[in-house]
């Protein structure tokens, strides 16, 4: 049976000409925005003790991270959908503005409550920067050439994950923790200025009804999931035991909200997250890989700095430097795979090999010891980074290439959304396993310790560990190592599942038409090749001469005969 492809919304402004200069200028603004957003997920970690101590928020310090992650997760689907419906220029500018203003507010915060509030606003902007940057690249660069742009974007995630703790520690030790936020102000202003003048993307006049009910249940379900995983992983007065009625009620409410969200999306005229996308095997497998990678990657990154500080006595800045091999691994493979994809047009091999390497890297981390060589540790995390660099942006490219150009933003945000959810769940579960084993180990170490020996299991810091007399010092270091190393075994089968899924990832031929050109919103670099529709993932192109603008198209054009399509 013939099917119709949705018509591109009417465009308010003349078509832009996607010349190489225009693309690279836009790319510069996108990279600056992505760097700010991804950096702020990790930069406050090493500065946290100083921040909460100065602002009297020690008992509630988890909110500094949770507020940011929660806000990012909530707005990801919104930015993706609204960008598809109304255009991405103004959402991107709003996201930069929110993030920059919130960074100034957080830097000048005089109370813990103010800081948490501004961190939430930062997340509202940060989620948009992450999603819209990837979607805009898909708008302006054909899939066959997108690898050389997506590669650096993937490398940027790895760089920020490592350089964030390093910068946070440096500012805290040698300047002021407030520079963790003030740093974003000049970057944000520059990114906003570049985007204002170069991001000449079309805006749409969409008459489609916004999925209000879907947004409501998505916000409730996402909030419940992030809060449940965050609170269950905290310790001390700020945490909750899994038998606590409040936490159980939160979990039940979250499950019910997820069920309600699914029911609403099945009936919505214009769903926030079209569930039919999951009928596409390439989209489903790539999104599942993103979820798994989030669970493994962030769980591993969350605890390696603590291990380094406890075992080597490294300060917060030094522990950041010791993670540099991971950043190098991510950079080499993310950029290298992007170039290779552009040259060959093939992408399936990279997530397959990458997940195999990542699985091996995590398994290798189970062999860490308290007295191991830092050269050996560097080799371990280099392998882990190299594996992740092959996967992160490749699966985003696979998702974007497998869906209708009108749904690039929605598909991109869905993939990233599931990765963030995976990170929250994976970190919480890993934390529970690690801290439970650590508590048992430390209880044994301090059980026979004489009174006044210099430390207590409940109040250990890296400095306190290094000040302990022998054999307590070695006992505590071994307790941390013997709790952390076996915990990585729990991540091995999770990432191995991702490897198996990658084997079934269908390789769809990379499109040679940019998303905006495919939707009839832009001229290609040579002024020709305006595409108006897609048929089963293939672009149907109207060959126009340079400078010629497409006329208003009919609401749909019938596909070719079903038998011919097959």
VOGU-3710 file (C-alpha; in Angstrom, 3 decimals, decimal comma):
1> xxxxxxxxxx> 0,000/0,000/0,000  1,264/3,485/-0,781  2,189/5,679/2,124  2,714/9,422/2,376  5,716/11,217/3,773  5,026/14,240/5,998  5,445/17,590/4,331  8,161/19,858/5,646  6,694/22,788/7,567  6,602/26,152/5,875
11> xxxxxxxxxx> 9,803/28,102/6,319  9,739/31,682/7,544  13,054/32,763/6,016  14,822/32,249/2,660  16,870/29,098/2,250  20,477/29,261/3,394  23,398/28,110/1,297  25,355/25,377/3,093  28,870/26,325/2,012  31,891/24,765/3,794
21> xxxxxxxxxx> 32,607/28,093/5,498  29,056/28,300/6,864  29,216/24,720/8,135  32,535/25,190/9,938  31,429/28,450/11,574  28,290/26,773/12,869  30,350/23,780/13,990  32,565/26,069/16,097  29,550/27,429/17,988  28,193/23,909/18,508
31> xxxxxxxxxx> 31,495/22,623/19,906  31,705/25,517/22,382  28,163/24,825/23,567  28,728/21,081/23,900  31,983/21,613/25,791  30,293/23,784/28,410  27,458/21,351/28,913  29,503/18,155/29,156  32,214/19,786/31,285  29,758/20,805/33,953
41> xxxxxxxxxx> 28,662/17,210/34,532  32,073/16,438/36,033  33,818/19,654/37,031  32,152/20,041/40,434  33,027/16,524/41,621  36,523/17,292/42,896  35,496/20,722/44,172  32,437/19,394/46,003  33,906/19,089/49,544  35,066/22,712/49,457
51> xxxxxxxxxx> 31,849/24,017/47,912  29,451/22,340/50,340  31,681/23,128/53,286  31,748/26,849/52,483  28,008/27,003/51,768  26,987/24,772/54,711  25,415/22,064/52,591  27,399/18,940/53,474  24,346/16,858/54,380  22,619/17,635/51,073
61> xxxxxxxxxx> 25,609/17,796/48,715  24,120/15,218/46,349  21,662/17,857/45,139  24,454/19,817/43,431  24,903/16,950/40,969  21,341/15,628/41,001  19,752/18,995/40,135  21,940/19,288/37,037  21,482/15,705/35,825  17,733/15,792/36,489
71> xxxxxxxxxx> 17,231/19,025/34,548  19,289/17,732/31,598  17,359/14,465/31,429  13,979/16,219/31,566  14,625/18,736/28,795  16,428/16,454/26,333  13,238/15,097/24,720  11,693/18,581/24,754  14,534/20,235/22,865  14,605/17,381/20,371
81> xxxxxxxxxx> 10,873/17,528/19,650  10,486/21,305/19,665  13,498/21,633/17,369  11,804/19,330/14,876  8,520/21,220/15,113  9,676/24,852/15,220  13,320/24,924/14,118  16,557/24,804/16,121  17,971/28,323/15,955  16,026/29,896/18,819
91> xxxxxxxxxx> 16,083/26,835/21,099  19,876/26,717/20,732  20,274/30,424/21,498  17,952/30,079/24,503  19,959/27,079/25,739  23,253/29,016/25,532  21,662/32,008/27,270  20,213/29,911/30,099  23,479/28,081/30,647  25,615/31,232/30,659
101> xxxxxxxxxx> 23,325/33,188/33,002  23,031/30,190/35,321  26,818/29,791/35,389  27,146/33,375/36,585  24,419/32,782/39,171  26,077/29,617/40,473  29,446/31,330/40,661  28,049/34,180/42,750  25,766/31,985/44,898  25,857/32,921/48,584
111> xxxxxxxxxx> 23,899/29,954/49,907  23,592/26,272/49,177  19,975/26,680/48,060  20,970/29,334/45,515  23,666/27,066/44,128  21,263/24,126/43,685  18,724/26,402/41,990  21,242/27,746/39,499  22,606/24,257/38,855  19,082/23,242/37,855
121> xxxxxxxxxx> 18,850/26,186/35,460  22,256/25,202/34,073  20,839/21,767/33,326  17,865/23,302/31,512  20,331/24,943/29,147  22,891/22,136/29,113  20,415/19,527/27,909  19,581/21,689/24,914  23,227/22,286/24,048  23,964/18,570/23,964
131> xxxxxxxxxx> 20,952/17,562/21,873  20,702/20,516/19,513  24,417/20,432/18,681  24,131/16,879/17,384  20,836/17,548/15,612  22,084/20,727/13,918  25,117/18,881/12,537  22,685/16,372/11,035  20,766/19,312/9,555  23,736/20,861/7,789
141> xxxxxxxxxx> 26,041/17,915/6,978  25,117/14,781/4,970  25,452/11,503/6,869  28,230/10,302/4,563  30,377/13,319/5,588  29,144/13,627/9,167  31,737/11,330/10,712  34,501/13,927/10,590  32,272/16,279/12,607  30,718/13,713/14,952
151> xxxxxxxxxx> 34,151/12,291/15,796  35,391/15,490/17,477  32,027/15,774/19,241  32,478/12,301/20,685  36,052/13,130/21,659  34,758/16,225/23,416  32,640/14,097/25,761  35,675/12,033/26,726  37,875/15,110/27,127  35,378/16,887/29,355
161> xxxxxxxxxx> 34,829/13,777/31,493  38,553/13,753/32,315  39,430/17,442/32,227  36,411/18,366/34,365  37,740/16,835/37,609  41,198/18,164/36,769  39,976/21,751/36,353  37,717/21,468/39,386  40,639/20,383/41,522  42,942/23,049/40,077
171> xxxxxxxxxx> 40,508/25,908/40,698  39,778/24,678/44,221  43,432/24,325/45,200  44,950/27,310/43,433  42,173/29,870/42,886  38,510/29,708/43,923  35,899/26,979/43,357  33,645/29,635/41,845  35,818/29,600/38,722  34,288/26,182/37,994
181> xxxxxxxxxx> 31,232/28,220/36,960  32,749/31,567/35,951  34,802/29,729/33,313  31,602/29,230/31,317  30,782/32,928/31,056  33,329/33,993/28,390  32,868/30,684/26,522  29,086/31,118/26,608  29,213/34,714/25,422  31,525/33,783/22,540
191> xxxxxxxxxx> 29,339/30,817/21,581  26,203/32,977/21,696  27,787/35,655/19,490  28,990/33,119/16,928  25,639/31,326/16,902  23,691/34,578/16,578  25,494/35,561/13,377  26,162/32,147/11,820  23,290/29,906/12,920  20,909/31,049/10,191
201> xxxxxxxxxx> 18,609/28,070/10,537  14,986/28,266/9,378  12,080/28,522/11,795  8,821/26,686/11,170  5,184/27,556/11,408  3,978/24,321/12,903  0,266/23,947/13,466  0,660/20,619/15,249  -0,683/20,198/18,769  1,941/19,936/21,517
211> xxxxxxxxxx> 1,816/16,681/23,483  1,164/18,250/26,906  0,132/14,991/28,600  3,211/13,240/27,253  5,451/16,025/28,543  3,843/15,823/31,997  4,270/12,077/32,419  7,777/12,181/30,926  8,824/14,801/33,481  7,280/12,859/36,381
221> xxxxxxxxxx> 8,732/9,509/35,271  12,199/10,915/34,568  12,295/12,829/37,841  11,259/9,743/39,784  13,853/7,553/38,100  16,737/9,992/38,549  15,800/10,796/42,157  15,313/7,139/43,093  18,688/6,114/41,693  20,444/9,151/43,188
231> xxxxxxxxxx> 18,940/8,919/46,659  19,410/5,179/46,929  23,119/5,614/46,233  23,740/8,308/48,809  25,078/7,464/52,245  24,571/9,018/55,612  21,654/11,202/56,635  20,878/12,228/53,060  20,291/8,685/51,828  17,446/6,216/51,877
241> xxxxxxxxxx> 17,447/2,491/52,394  15,573/0,415/49,826  13,163/-0,644/52,574  12,250/2,982/53,278  8,528/3,582/52,484  9,295/6,969/50,891  11,749/5,450/48,410  9,406/2,544/47,643  6,538/4,986/47,029  8,778/6,965/44,676
251> xxxxxxxxxx> 9,659/3,826/42,727  6,010/2,754/42,435  4,999/6,232/41,305  7,768/6,194/38,714  6,655/2,849/37,283  3,043/4,042/37,060  4,150/7,264/35,343  6,155/5,282/32,767  3,085/3,146/32,031  0,916/6,259/31,703
261> xxxxxxxxxx> 3,482/7,886/29,406  3,433/4,872/27,081  -0,372/4,879/26,937  -0,471/8,610/26,189  2,178/8,368/23,459  0,268/5,602/21,703  -2,748/7,900/21,369  -1,143/11,327/20,896  -1,588/13,182/17,594  2,030/14,385/17,672
271> xxxxxxxxxx> 3,772/12,302/20,400  6,753/13,661/22,284  8,533/10,355/21,716  6,940/8,445/18,817  6,966/4,799/19,916  6,830/3,710/16,286  10,509/4,666/16,089  11,224/1,515/18,064  9,851/-0,543/15,168  13,011/0,549/13,362
281> xxxxxxxxxx> 15,626/-2,090/14,361  18,590/0,210/13,710  17,124/2,914/15,958  16,199/0,415/18,696  19,553/-1,376/18,787  21,573/1,866/18,679  19,470/3,362/21,487  19,867/0,208/23,597  23,638/0,399/23,055  23,547/4,020/24,248
291> xxxxxxxxxx> 21,729/2,952/27,420  24,290/0,210/28,093  27,265/2,455/27,342  25,898/5,042/29,776  25,589/2,420/32,503  29,146/1,192/32,030  31,026/4,354/31,153  29,778/6,690/33,877  29,881/4,031/36,586  33,546/3,379/35,837
301> xxxxxxxxxx> 34,434/7,075/35,633  32,646/7,907/38,893  34,931/5,862/41,135  38,349/5,778/39,469  39,427/9,194/40,864  38,550/8,048/44,387  40,626/4,904/43,906  43,600/6,959/42,724  43,373/9,378/45,622  43,086/6,613/48,189
311> xxxxxxxxxx> 45,746/4,292/46,762  48,405/6,756/45,603  47,751/9,732/47,859  47,231/11,861/44,743  45,468/15,153/45,255  42,314/16,067/43,403  44,288/17,730/40,605  46,848/14,944/40,359  44,140/12,287/40,146  42,719/14,168/37,183
321> xxxxxxxxxx> 46,092/14,075/35,431  46,286/10,320/36,030  43,071/9,915/33,972  44,575/11,632/30,915  45,354/8,311/29,138  41,612/7,664/28,951  41,084/11,046/27,299  43,835/10,289/24,775  42,216/6,944/23,961  38,819/8,545/23,392
331> xxxxxxxxxx> 40,257/11,314/21,222  42,257/9,000/18,965  39,469/6,541/18,241  36,563/9,004/18,120  38,286/11,258/15,605  39,914/8,368/13,733  36,661/6,432/13,370  34,873/9,582/12,194  37,423/10,089/9,422  37,260/6,409/8,474
341> xxxxxxxxxx> 33,460/6,474/8,278  33,607/9,513/5,994  36,083/7,776/3,681  34,465/4,332/3,571  30,789/4,999/4,231  30,754/2,031/6,649  30,045/2,360/10,356  28,837/-0,947/11,854  32,332/-2,297/12,491  33,190/0,539/14,893
351> xxxxxxxxxx> 30,579/-0,091/17,621  31,228/-3,845/17,322  34,985/-3,465/17,822  34,520/-0,622/20,300  32,218/-2,580/22,597  34,529/-5,603/22,434  37,453/-3,390/23,495  35,367/-1,678/26,181  34,307/-5,051/27,596  37,937/-6,142/27,713
361> xxxxxxxxxx> 38,985/-2,835/29,291  36,423/-3,106/32,083  37,423/-6,731/32,683  41,062/-5,612/32,889  40,129/-3,072/35,574  39,111/-5,954/37,835  42,860/-6,580/38,249  43,712/-3,217/39,824  45,703/-3,308/43,063  46,597/-0,681/45,631
371> xxxxxxxxxx> 50,311/-0,797/44,800  50,054/-1,157/41,028  52,197/0,830/38,595  50,528/3,968/37,295  51,880/3,081/33,847  49,876/-0,139/33,979  46,814/1,723/35,243  47,243/4,236/32,412  47,292/1,398/29,877  44,072/-0,003/31,367
381> xxxxxxxxxx> 42,117/3,223/31,098  43,616/4,018/27,678  42,067/0,783/26,404  38,757/1,678/28,049  38,774/5,135/26,457  39,736/3,763/23,045  36,763/1,411/23,127  34,291/4,112/24,152  35,552/6,512/21,499  34,635/4,045/18,767
391> xxxxxxxxxx> 31,045/3,795/19,973  29,668/7,055/21,385  29,071/9,196/18,323  28,874/6,308/15,854  25,582/5,111/17,327  24,204/8,667/17,175  25,122/8,768/13,485  23,424/5,392/12,967  20,249/6,665/14,644  20,132/9,886/12,643
401> xxxxxxxxxx> 20,738/8,074/9,366  17,964/5,547/9,991  15,040/7,935/10,570  13,016/10,402/8,516  14,825/13,786/8,232  11,802/15,429/9,881  12,492/13,452/13,093  16,254/13,915/13,415  15,939/15,951/16,612  13,504/13,557/18,253
411> xxxxxxxxxx> 15,651/10,527/17,386  18,863/12,216/18,557  17,337/13,326/21,860  15,891/9,858/22,487  19,284/8,216/22,045  20,962/10,706/24,403  18,064/10,529/26,859  18,458/6,776/27,271  22,216/7,175/27,704  21,646/9,665/30,538
421> xxxxxxxxxx> 19,119/7,319/32,156  21,629/4,485/31,822  24,277/6,643/33,491  21,995/7,429/36,443  20,912/3,814/36,943  24,363/2,320/36,335  26,140/4,696/38,708  23,581/4,065/41,456  23,761/0,281/41,143  27,559/0,282/40,944
431> xxxxxxxxxx> 27,740/2,615/43,935  25,518/0,321/45,983  27,667/-2,718/45,219  30,924/-0,863/45,839  29,937/0,870/49,078  28,349/-2,278/50,527  31,536/-4,270/49,971  33,685/-1,352/51,154  31,774/-1,081/54,436  32,355/-4,780/55,089
441> xxxxxxxxxx> 36,059/-4,509/54,282  36,623/-1,406/56,423  34,764/-2,961/59,347  37,257/-5,798/59,281  40,231/-3,432/59,022  39,212/-1,251/61,966  37,818/-4,090/64,087  41,163/-4,780/65,710  42,559/-1,247/65,537  43,513/0,364/68,856
451> xxxxxxxxxx> 41,621/3,441/69,988  43,088/6,699/68,728  44,916/5,012/65,871  44,176/7,953/63,596  41,014/7,268/61,691  37,536/5,845/61,659  35,843/3,944/58,892  32,991/6,445/58,688  35,164/9,528/58,139  38,006/8,617/55,832
461> xxxxxxxxxx> 39,478/11,090/53,371  42,486/10,573/51,081  44,605/12,764/53,370  43,473/10,860/56,451  44,334/7,534/54,809  47,854/8,680/53,985  48,303/9,798/57,625  47,294/6,424/59,090  49,998/4,311/60,717  50,916/0,938/59,258
471> xxxxxxxxxx> 49,421/-1,604/58,924  46,141/0,383/58,993  47,098/2,468/55,980  47,766/-0,581/53,795  44,652/-2,261/55,190  42,407/0,660/54,200  43,923/0,945/50,709  43,445/-2,775/50,196  39,859/-2,479/51,469  39,098/0,126/48,786
481> xxxxxxxxxx> 40,842/-1,874/46,066  39,223/-5,165/47,066  35,806/-3,481/47,008  36,254/-1,624/43,709  38,053/-4,216/41,566  35,446/-7,010/41,904  32,632/-4,493/41,340  33,805/-4,025/37,758  32,855/-7,643/37,087  29,208/-6,575/37,378
491> xxxxxxxxxx> 29,720/-4,189/34,449  31,373/-6,768/32,188  28,195/-8,729/31,287  26,261/-5,464/30,862  28,698/-4,139/28,247  28,983/-7,603/26,708  25,239/-7,441/26,013  25,909/-4,210/24,130  28,553/-6,028/22,062  26,055/-8,749/21,129
501> xxxxxxxxxx> 23,471/-6,122/20,161  26,037/-4,367/17,970  26,453/-7,571/15,969  22,804/-7,224/14,916  23,060/-3,509/14,079  21,836/-3,057/10,523  24,104/-0,905/8,388  21,958/1,521/6,407  23,662/3,275/3,514  24,736/6,741/4,625
511> xxxxxxxxxx> 22,701/9,521/3,046  24,509/12,037/0,847  21,968/14,797/1,571  21,969/17,012/4,675  18,840/17,030/6,838  17,821/20,595/5,929  18,324/19,874/2,238  16,257/16,697/2,579  13,434/18,746/4,099  13,622/21,408/1,401
521> xxxxxxxxxx> 14,928/24,073/3,799  18,416/24,687/2,397  20,562/24,660/-0,701  23,461/22,237/-0,859  26,980/23,607/-1,204  26,755/23,528/-4,998  23,289/25,072/-4,982  21,610/21,915/-6,225  20,047/18,736/-4,928  17,075/19,969/-2,947
531> xxxxxxxxxx> 15,359/16,899/-1,544  11,706/16,942/-0,631  10,861/13,488/0,669  12,125/10,135/1,833  10,894/6,726/0,712  11,811/3,883/3,085  14,840/5,823/4,268  16,008/6,818/0,759  16,123/10,497/-0,180  14,021/11,606/-3,172
541> xxxxxxxxxx> 15,754/14,639/-4,682  14,430/17,452/-6,828  17,363/18,591/-8,981  17,308/22,371/-8,944  19,757/24,773/-10,473  21,882/26,945/-8,241  19,927/29,692/-6,569  16,521/28,292/-7,514  14,104/28,063/-4,606  11,662/25,177/-4,239
551> xxxxxxxxxx> 7,998/25,988/-4,551  5,497/25,059/-1,857  5,029/21,279/-2,134  1,871/19,251/-1,824  1,166/17,855/1,625  2,324/14,406/0,478  3,446/12,508/-2,602  2,642/8,845/-2,985  5,502/6,383/-2,608  6,382/4,000/-5,371
561> xxxxxx> 4,527/0,745/-5,789  4,973/-1,584/-2,798  6,370/-4,345/-4,959  8,840/-1,986/-6,589  9,995/-0,788/-3,183  10,849/-4,337/-2,214
//
